Amino acid sequence: MKKFSEFKSIRRINEQEITLGSNQTDENKEEEQQETQVVKVQVQAQPIMQSQEQEEQKEEQTEGSDTSCTPIKLFSKLFESREMAHVYHLSVKGDPGSFAAHVALGAYYEGVLELIDELIETYQGQYGIVEDYETIDSSGTKTKEKIAYFEELAKFIKEGRKCISTEDTHLHNIIDEVVGLVYRTLYKLNYNK
């Protein structure tokens, strides 16, 4: 039997030390088996370390941001805005300016979908697949007047974008385009009659 001093530390994996014998004389077979086990453990630990690195990146991305918003909430709200714009578009009545509102809302719901797609695909390319989107529930918003809805949407996006790291300017550029589309829609709803 070997003394404790005859063992040396090889690696730390998940805060546990794995040791091998320092003298390879009579116990070659046993030590080769131990080395094989160490290699297997290292190979198995690699995907865990990669997923931990991805989690750390996601945490860094949201570090220092508003905890009430997450990328999933932001993306889900954008999907909701597309649905609400379509509902408003189809609900326009024959009041003065109704055709202008109909066209403005149509331009929003057609344009925002492409921007949402671009934003989420870019985000997923960097951080991985987004899952667990919130269900689109328009019950709390369908009673709102369309201009009030879009004003609240602009405010939500401006606050909600804080969940995206400021270093991710490529994502913020796309969000800027969404905000611009919201304000163009508000302009058309308010002043094109």
N, C-alpha and C positions, 0 to 999 in steps of 0.2 A: 504494500500500500504506500502511496506517495504522501509526503508531508505537504502541508499547506504551502510552504515556501517554494515547492517545486512546480506549482501551477502559476501560469501567467494569464493576465487578462487579455482577451482578444478584442472584443468590441462591446459596446453598450447598445442594446436594442430594447427599446421601450423600458428604459431604466433598470434592466436586469443585465448583470454581467454573465457572459458565457466564457468558460475557461477551457483551455487545452493543456495537456501536459507539456513541459518544456523539454523533457528527455524522450526521444523516440528510440527506444531500444527494444525491449521485450514486448511492449504493448502496441506495436505498430498497427495491428488490425483494429484494436479498440480505438486508437487515436484517429485512424482514418475514418472510422464510423463517426466519431465525434466531429471531425472536420466536415464530413458530408452533411451532418445534421446542422452545423453552423451555416453552411452554404445554403441549405434549404430554408433555414430560418431567415437568413438575409434576403433571399429571393422573395419569400412570402411577406416580409416586412416592407419591401419596397413599395408595393401599391398602397399600403397603409400610409407610408410617409408621403407619397405623392398626393393622396387625398387630404392629408393633414395640411400640406403646403397649399392646396387649393382653398381649404377652409380659412387658412391664415390670410390668403390674398383677399378673400371675400370680407373678412373681418377688417383688414386694413382699408379696404375700399369704403366701408361704412363707418370707419373710426372717426369720431368727432362730428358725426352728422346727427341730424334730428332722428331720435329713436322712434318717433311716431310714424315714420315713413320708411319703407324698404323699396328696393327696386321692383319687387313683385306688386306692391301697392300702387306704385307709380304706373307701371305697365298696365295693370288692371284698370286704373282710372282712365287711362288713355283709350283702352278698349271700350269702356263705358261711354266715354265722350263720343266715340264713333256711333255707337248705338243710339245715344240720345239725339245726336244731330240728325240721324236718319228718321227717328220718331218725329222730331220737330219738323223736319223737311216734309214728311207726309201729312202732318197735321195743320199745315198752313191753310188759312181760310182766305176768302176773297176780300179781305180788308185792303185799304190803300197800302201799297208797298209789299203786298203779300208775294208777288212774283219775285221781287228782289230778294226777299227772305228765303223763298223756296230755292232760288239759285244759289244764294250764299251758303245755305245749310248743305245743299247738295255738293258744293265745292269742298266744304269742310270734310264731310264723311268720306268722300272719294279720295281726298288728298291726305288725310291723316292716317289712313290705313297703310299707305306706302311708307310713311315716316315711322309708324309704329313698327312695321316689319323691319325696316332698316335699323332702327334703334335696338330692337331685341336681338336681331341676328348679330349685330356688332358686339353687343354685350355678351352674348353667348359664346362668340368666338374668343373672347377674352376670359370670361369667368365660368363657362360651362352652361349646360342646359338649364333653363329656368323651368321650374315645376311649381305646382300648387298655386296657379293663378286664382285670384278671388273670383267668385261667381259674379257675373254682371247682374246686379239687382238695381233696377231703375225705380223701384217703388218709392224711394225717398227723394228722387230727383224729378220724377215725371210730372209732379205738380208745380214745379218751378217754371217761371217764365224763362224763355230761351236766352234773353240777354243776361238775366241774373245768373243763369246756369253757366254761361261762358265766362262771365266775370269771375265767378267762384273757381272755375276750372283754371283760368290763368293764374290765380292766386295759389291754388293747390300745386300746380306744376312748378311755380317759382319756389315754393317751400319744399316740395317733394324732391326736387332735383338735388337737394343737399345730401341725399342718400347715395349719390354717385360721387366718387372721389373727384376732387378738383383737378387732379392730375389727368383724369380721363377726358381731356378736352375734345377728343373725337366724339365721345358720347354727348357731351354738353352742346356741341355744334348741332347735332341732330335735335336735341331738346329745344335749342333756340329756334330751329325751323318750326317745331310744333307750336311754340309760344307765338311766333310770328303769324302762323296760320290762325290761331285763336284770335289774335288781335285784328287780323284782316277780316275775319268773320264778324267780329264785333263792329268794326267800322261799317261793313255792308249792312248789318242788321240795324244799326243806329242811324245811318245817314243816307242810305240808298233806298229811297221810297218813290 
